[in-house]
Structures are given as structure tokens and as C-alpha cells.
Amino acid sequence: MGNGITIKDVAKASGVSLATVSRVVNGTDMVSEATKEKVMEAVRSLGYNPNNAARALVSHKTNAIGIVVHNLHDPFFYDLIRGFETGAQQTKYNVIFCSVLGSDIKSKEKYLKYLTNGVVDGIILYGSYLTDESVTRYLKDRDAMKYVMIENDIPDFSCNKLLIDNTGGAQSAIRYLKNKGHHSIAHICGNPNKKVTIDRLNGYLNEMRLAGLEIHDGYIGHTSTDYKSGYERMREMMELPCRPSAVFCSDDAIASYAIRAATDMGLCVPKDVSVIGFDNQTILPDCYRGPRITTVEQPLHQIGYDSVALLSQQLEDQKTVTNVRKTYETRIVEKETVAAVGK
């Protein structure tokens, strides 16, 4: 709560004008060091707390960055959010998180309209949903603001883009399984509204074709928007006449439910069937207690950190006009859910 001290009190105590106090508080270079120290001494002794909203009106800067993600409570975001927070601690910027439940496009539009109305200086937007067309149009109409898109390669929109090689990561998962002796490899897809789901499916299809491996009927399972449906898709695959020896899941959450399903059917992972996921989540959903999931890791913490660092740097240096486009590589993290065939 405020202590009632105003900028007028600071001006009176330091013997300078209101305009001079404003310049000092807002960090401009138009004040001598002696005057600046006199004003700051009055600020400290009086316990004056500048009104951030008022300062923003004068400086046209809020020193805040807005971050829009889907389902902030999802364990998937643990490492990404740590990256955002670690990055913000290295700058003067505060971060404002906005969480969109599911693919609720209206909520995303509402948050973006709020943030672009003078609330923040720049925005980080995570995720690429196929239903984001109206959001894309809105952002294109307000391209004067600095943006960082994570896993969102909006065509014909010039902004910073931090991307992940999802197709290449999926291909590396299939190569890894093949090198372990697996030739009957199935795939459980992720949320059908996410572009990353398509990229990972394409990676699976490409590598299976390049490896000359047959994709039997029933080897591609489509989930709903709920990762828990991976449970039913896995049961269906395990009941196929030509049961796969390995299953590549579009994300670790789906993999955790696929392993639950196999276990409930009396199968042992990885002895009877191998499972590999994607993301290398630190926390898995719904108190998963199965074997540690072998996975394709994307550097979520680093991406979160880099996005804030990049945006804050560009906000400080307004002369920077070149947007950054960077694609992060993935890597296989071996754990406990993949075994070599015959071992």
C-alpha cells in the first residue's frame, strides 16, 4: 500500500522542479549527477514509490513483457516457465503470464488485446494451433510491437521466431528404435489442432519410408485434444494381429498413458513393448509412477530463457530491426522404456 508521499513532496524536499524529479525517476540523462543524487536521497528518505502507470504514460514504456501460453498449469510448461523466469531475473523487465485453457481462441484474442493496449512493451507467444488464424491477423495489424513466437512459424509475419526441429526429432526417434532392432514401429499422434503434431507425424512417416519399414493397418493412432486418450490407442495397438514392438508417442504425456495401458494389459515395458516419447518433461501428469520414459528432448528451459533475453535486448536497443529466426535441435535421452530386440 502507498504511504501518501507524492512526487510533489520529493520536489519540495530536494528543492527542484516536478519535471526534474520526473526525469530522475524515469532514468533520463538530462539531469546532472549532483541533482540526481539530491533527488534520489529525497526519494529514499521519504520512502517514495513511483506510480508505474503514471511513469508509463510519460516514458511510453511499461518495463513489462507479456507471455501467452496454453494451460499454464500443464506440467509440460514447468521447464519453459523456469526459463522465462530465469531470463527475466537477468533483465529489468517484469513478466505477465496469460494462460489460455485448451484451444480457446476467444481467450487468446482477449489476452492479446489487453496486452497490446499499453500494458506491456513486448509479447512472447508460445504454441501453434491450427485455429489461430484470427490471432495471426490481429498480430499482423499490430506489427509495430516486438514479438517472439515460440513454435509458431506464422507465414508472412515478420517477427522473432524460436522454433524446434519437430520433424527431425521424430525422425531421430525412429532411427533410434530401428538401431535397437525394431522394425514394427507404431505412432500415437498428439493434439490434432497443434502444428507440432503434424510435424512429428511427418517425421515418423518420412523416416519409416526412408528405412523401408512397413506401416501396418492400425499403426497410426489419433488422439483427441486430451493426452489421456493415448491409453485407448495403446490398447488398440496391443490387440493388433501384428502387434508393434515399439511405439513412438507424440509427447511424454501420451507416452505415460500408453505405458499405463500396456501395464494394465499385463505387458512389461520395455521387455514386451518399447515406448519412446517427445519433450523430456520434468514432471509427468497424473502422478505417473512407471519406468522413466526414453524421449526426444527439446531444450525448453533454454528456449524460455533465450526468448526473454532476446526480447529485452531488442526493447533496449530500438535501432535493432533484424528479427531472429532460430531452430533448436533435439536429442535422444535414453532412460528405461526402450529395449533392444531380443534382449
C-alpha positions as CSV (number, residue, x, y, z in Angstrom):
1,M,0.0,0.0,0.0
2,G,1.2,3.6,-0.7
3,N,2.5,5.9,2.1
4,G,0.9,9.0,0.7
5,I,4.2,10.5,-0.5
6,T,3.9,12.1,-3.9
7,I,6.3,13.5,-6.5
8,K,5.5,17.0,-5.2
9,D,6.9,16.0,-1.8
10,V,10.1,14.8,-3.4
11,A,10.4,18.0,-5.4
12,K,9.9,20.2,-2.3
13,A,12.4,18.1,-0.2
14,S,15.1,18.2,-2.9
15,G,14.5,21.8,-4.0
16,V,13.9,21.1,-7.7
17,S,11.0,21.2,-10.1
18,L,8.5,18.4,-10.7
19,A,9.9,18.0,-14.2
20,T,13.4,17.4,-12.8
21,V,12.1,14.7,-10.3
22,S,10.3,13.1,-13.2
23,R,13.4,12.9,-15.3
24,V,15.4,11.4,-12.5
25,V,12.7,8.8,-11.6
26,N,12.3,7.8,-15.3
27,G,16.1,7.5,-15.8
28,T,16.7,10.1,-18.5
29,D,20.2,11.6,-19.0
30,M,19.1,15.2,-18.9
31,V,20.0,15.8,-15.2
32,S,23.4,16.4,-13.6
33,E,24.8,13.8,-11.3
34,A,24.7,16.2,-8.3
35,T,21.0,16.9,-8.9
36,K,20.2,13.3,-9.5
37,E,21.8,12.3,-6.2
38,K,19.9,15.0,-4.3
39,V,16.6,13.8,-5.8
40,M,17.4,10.1,-5.0
41,E,18.3,11.0,-1.5
42,A,14.9,12.6,-1.0
43,V,13.2,9.6,-2.6
44,R,15.0,7.2,-0.2
45,S,14.4,9.3,2.9
46,L,10.7,9.9,2.2
47,G,10.1,6.4,1.0
48,Y,8.6,7.5,-2.3
49,N,7.3,4.7,-4.6
50,P,6.8,6.0,-8.2
51,N,3.4,5.1,-9.7
52,N,4.2,2.7,-12.5
53,A,1.2,3.5,-14.5
54,A,2.0,7.2,-14.4
55,R,5.6,6.6,-15.4
56,A,4.4,4.5,-18.3
57,L,2.3,7.4,-19.6
58,V,5.4,9.7,-19.5
59,S,8.0,7.3,-20.8
60,H,5.8,5.2,-23.1
61,K,7.4,2.1,-21.5
62,T,6.0,-0.3,-19.0
63,N,9.1,-2.4,-18.4
64,A,7.0,-5.5,-18.7
65,I,6.8,-8.4,-21.1
66,G,3.6,-10.4,-21.7
67,I,3.8,-14.2,-22.1
68,V,0.8,-16.1,-23.5
69,V,0.8,-19.9,-23.2
70,H,-1.8,-22.6,-23.3
71,N,-2.8,-24.2,-19.9
72,L,-0.2,-22.7,-17.6
73,H,-1.0,-25.5,-15.1
74,D,0.1,-28.2,-17.5
75,P,3.3,-30.0,-16.2
76,F,4.7,-29.6,-19.7
77,F,5.4,-25.9,-19.1
78,Y,7.5,-26.4,-15.9
79,D,10.9,-26.1,-17.6
80,L,9.7,-23.4,-20.1
81,I,8.4,-21.2,-17.3
82,R,11.6,-21.7,-15.3
83,G,13.4,-20.4,-18.4
84,F,11.1,-17.4,-18.7
85,E,11.6,-16.5,-15.0
86,T,15.4,-17.1,-15.1
87,G,15.7,-14.9,-18.1
88,A,13.5,-12.1,-16.6
89,Q,15.7,-12.1,-13.5
90,Q,18.7,-11.0,-15.7
91,T,16.8,-8.0,-17.0
92,K,14.8,-5.0,-15.7
93,Y,11.6,-6.4,-17.1
94,N,8.7,-7.9,-15.2
95,V,6.7,-10.7,-16.8
96,I,2.9,-11.0,-17.0
97,F,1.7,-14.6,-17.7
98,C,-1.6,-15.2,-19.5
99,S,-2.9,-18.7,-19.6
100,V,-5.3,-19.9,-22.3
101,L,-7.3,-23.0,-21.5
102,G,-7.2,-25.5,-24.3
103,S,-7.6,-24.0,-27.7
104,D,-10.0,-21.3,-26.6
105,I,-9.3,-18.7,-29.3
106,K,-11.5,-16.1,-27.8
107,S,-9.5,-16.1,-24.6
108,K,-6.2,-15.8,-26.6
109,E,-7.7,-12.8,-28.5
110,K,-8.8,-11.2,-25.3
111,Y,-5.4,-11.5,-23.7
112,L,-3.6,-10.1,-26.8
113,K,-5.9,-7.1,-27.0
114,Y,-5.3,-6.5,-23.3
115,L,-1.5,-6.8,-23.6
116,T,-1.2,-4.7,-26.7
117,N,-3.2,-1.9,-25.2
118,G,-0.2,-0.3,-23.5
119,V,0.2,-2.9,-20.8
120,V,3.5,-4.4,-22.0
121,D,6.4,-3.4,-24.2
122,G,6.6,-6.8,-26.0
123,I,4.9,-10.2,-26.2
124,I,6.1,-13.8,-26.2
125,L,3.6,-16.2,-27.7
126,Y,4.0,-20.0,-27.2
127,G,2.5,-22.6,-29.4
128,S,1.0,-23.0,-32.8
129,Y,-2.7,-24.0,-33.1
130,L,-4.3,-24.6,-36.5
131,T,-7.2,-22.4,-35.3
132,D,-5.1,-19.4,-34.7
133,E,-6.0,-17.5,-37.9
134,S,-7.8,-14.6,-36.2
135,V,-4.9,-14.2,-33.8
136,T,-2.5,-14.1,-36.7
137,R,-4.5,-11.4,-38.4
138,Y,-4.6,-9.4,-35.2
139,L,-0.8,-9.6,-34.7
140,K,-0.1,-8.7,-38.3
141,D,-2.1,-5.5,-37.8
142,R,0.0,-4.5,-34.8
143,D,3.4,-5.4,-36.0
144,A,4.9,-2.2,-34.5
145,M,5.2,-4.1,-31.2
146,K,8.1,-6.5,-30.6
147,Y,7.1,-10.2,-30.6
148,V,8.8,-13.5,-30.1
149,M,6.9,-16.6,-31.4
150,I,7.9,-19.9,-29.9
151,E,7.0,-23.0,-32.0
152,N,4.9,-20.7,-34.2
153,D,6.1,-20.1,-37.7
154,I,3.4,-17.7,-38.9
155,P,3.8,-17.2,-42.7
156,D,4.4,-13.7,-44.0
157,F,4.7,-12.3,-40.5
158,S,8.0,-10.6,-39.7
159,C,8.9,-11.2,-36.1
160,N,11.3,-13.2,-33.9
161,K,10.7,-16.9,-34.2
162,L,12.3,-19.6,-32.0
163,L,11.4,-22.9,-33.5
164,I,12.1,-26.6,-32.7
165,D,13.0,-29.2,-35.3
166,N,10.0,-31.4,-34.5
167,T,10.2,-33.3,-37.8
168,G,13.9,-34.0,-37.4
169,G,13.3,-35.0,-33.8
170,A,10.6,-37.6,-34.8
171,Q,12.9,-39.0,-37.4
172,S,15.7,-39.4,-34.9
173,A,13.3,-41.4,-32.6
174,I,12.5,-43.8,-35.4
175,R,16.2,-44.2,-36.3
176,Y,17.0,-44.8,-32.7
177,L,14.3,-47.6,-32.5
178,K,15.5,-49.1,-35.7
179,N,19.1,-49.2,-34.4
180,K,17.7,-51.1,-31.4
181,G,16.4,-53.8,-33.8
182,H,12.8,-52.6,-34.0
183,H,11.1,-52.9,-37.4
184,S,7.4,-52.9,-36.3
185,I,7.0,-49.3,-35.1
186,A,3.7,-47.6,-34.4
187,H,2.9,-43.9,-33.7
188,I,0.4,-42.3,-31.4
189,C,-0.3,-38.7,-32.6
190,G,-0.9,-35.8,-30.4
191,N,-3.5,-33.0,-30.3
192,P,-4.9,-32.7,-33.8
193,N,-5.1,-28.9,-33.5
194,K,-1.4,-28.5,-33.0
195,K,1.0,-27.9,-35.9
196,V,3.7,-29.8,-33.9
197,T,1.5,-32.9,-34.1
198,I,1.6,-32.7,-37.9
199,D,5.4,-32.1,-37.9
200,R,6.1,-35.2,-35.7
201,L,3.7,-37.4,-37.7
202,N,5.5,-36.3,-40.9
203,G,8.8,-37.1,-39.3
204,Y,7.6,-40.6,-38.4
205,L,6.2,-41.2,-41.9
206,N,9.4,-39.9,-43.6
207,E,11.8,-42.0,-41.6
208,M,9.7,-45.1,-41.9
209,R,9.7,-44.7,-45.6
210,L,13.5,-44.0,-45.8
211,A,14.1,-47.0,-43.6
212,G,11.9,-49.2,-45.8
213,L,9.7,-50.2,-42.8
214,E,6.1,-51.1,-43.3
215,I,3.4,-49.2,-41.6
216,H,0.7,-51.8,-40.9
217,D,-3.0,-51.1,-40.5
218,G,-3.7,-49.6,-37.1
219,Y,-0.1,-48.4,-36.6
220,I,-1.1,-44.8,-36.6
221,G,-3.3,-43.8,-33.7
222,H,-5.0,-40.4,-33.5
223,T,-5.8,-39.0,-30.1
224,S,-8.2,-36.3,-29.1
225,T,-7.1,-33.0,-27.5
226,D,-6.7,-35.0,-24.3
227,Y,-3.4,-36.9,-23.9
228,K,-5.3,-39.5,-21.8
229,S,-6.7,-40.9,-25.0
230,G,-3.2,-42.3,-25.6
231,Y,-4.4,-45.1,-23.2
232,E,-7.1,-46.4,-25.6
233,R,-4.9,-46.0,-28.7
234,M,-2.2,-48.1,-27.0
235,R,-4.7,-50.8,-26.0
236,E,-5.9,-51.0,-29.6
237,M,-2.4,-51.3,-30.9
238,M,-1.5,-54.1,-28.4
239,E,-4.5,-56.1,-29.7
240,L,-3.5,-55.9,-33.3
241,P,-2.7,-59.2,-35.1
242,C,0.7,-57.8,-36.0
243,R,1.5,-56.1,-32.7
244,P,4.2,-53.4,-32.9
245,S,7.4,-54.0,-30.9
246,A,7.8,-50.3,-30.3
247,V,5.6,-47.2,-30.1
248,F,6.7,-43.6,-30.8
249,C,4.4,-41.2,-28.9
250,S,4.0,-37.6,-30.0
251,D,4.7,-36.4,-26.4
252,D,5.7,-37.7,-23.0
253,A,2.2,-37.2,-21.5
254,I,0.7,-39.5,-24.2
255,A,3.6,-42.0,-23.6
256,S,2.8,-42.1,-19.9
257,Y,-0.7,-43.2,-20.6
258,A,0.5,-45.7,-23.3
259,I,2.7,-47.3,-20.7
260,R,-0.2,-47.4,-18.2
261,A,-2.3,-49.2,-20.8
262,A,0.4,-51.8,-21.6
263,T,1.0,-52.4,-17.9
264,D,-2.8,-52.9,-17.3
265,M,-2.8,-55.5,-20.1
266,G,-0.1,-57.5,-18.4
267,L,2.7,-56.4,-20.7
268,C,6.1,-55.3,-19.4
269,V,7.7,-52.1,-20.7
270,P,10.3,-52.4,-22.3
271,K,10.6,-56.2,-22.3
272,D,7.3,-56.8,-24.2
273,V,7.0,-53.4,-26.0
274,S,9.2,-50.4,-26.1
275,V,7.9,-46.8,-25.8
276,I,9.6,-43.5,-26.7
277,G,8.1,-40.1,-26.1
278,F,8.9,-36.5,-27.0
279,D,9.7,-33.4,-24.9
280,N,11.6,-34.8,-21.9
281,Q,9.2,-33.4,-19.4
282,T,10.5,-32.9,-15.9
283,I,7.0,-33.6,-14.4
284,L,4.6,-36.1,-15.9
285,P,0.8,-35.8,-15.5
286,D,-1.4,-37.5,-13.0
287,C,1.2,-39.0,-10.7
288,Y,2.8,-41.2,-13.2
289,R,4.9,-43.9,-11.4
290,G,6.1,-46.1,-14.3
291,P,9.6,-46.5,-15.7
292,R,11.4,-43.4,-16.7
293,I,10.5,-42.6,-20.3
294,T,13.1,-42.6,-23.0
295,T,12.4,-39.4,-25.0
296,V,13.3,-36.8,-27.6
297,E,14.4,-33.7,-25.7
298,Q,13.6,-30.2,-26.7
299,P,15.5,-27.5,-24.7
300,L,12.5,-25.9,-23.2
301,H,14.4,-24.1,-20.4
302,Q,16.9,-22.6,-22.8
303,I,14.2,-21.5,-25.2
304,G,12.3,-19.8,-22.4
305,Y,15.5,-18.0,-21.3
306,D,16.5,-17.0,-24.8
307,S,13.1,-15.6,-25.6
308,V,13.1,-13.2,-22.7
309,A,16.8,-12.3,-23.3
310,L,16.2,-11.6,-27.0
311,L,13.1,-9.5,-26.5
312,S,14.6,-7.4,-23.6
313,Q,17.7,-6.8,-25.7
314,Q,15.6,-5.5,-28.7
315,L,13.4,-3.4,-26.5
316,E,16.5,-1.7,-25.0
317,D,18.1,-1.2,-28.5
318,Q,15.3,0.3,-30.6
319,K,17.7,0.5,-33.5
320,T,17.6,-3.3,-33.8
321,V,15.4,-4.0,-36.8
322,T,16.6,-7.5,-37.7
323,N,14.4,-10.3,-36.4
324,V,15.9,-13.5,-35.2
325,R,14.9,-16.9,-36.6
326,K,16.5,-19.8,-34.8
327,T,15.7,-23.5,-34.9
328,Y,16.7,-25.6,-31.9
329,E,17.9,-29.2,-32.4
330,T,16.6,-32.1,-30.4
331,R,18.4,-35.1,-28.9
332,I,17.5,-38.6,-27.7
333,V,17.6,-39.1,-23.9
334,E,17.9,-42.7,-23.0
335,K,16.0,-43.8,-19.9
336,E,14.1,-47.0,-19.2
337,T,11.4,-47.7,-21.7
338,V,13.3,-48.9,-24.8
339,A,15.0,-52.2,-25.1
340,A,16.9,-53.8,-27.9
341,V,15.0,-56.5,-29.8
342,G,16.0,-60.0,-28.4
343,K,17.4,-58.6,-25.2
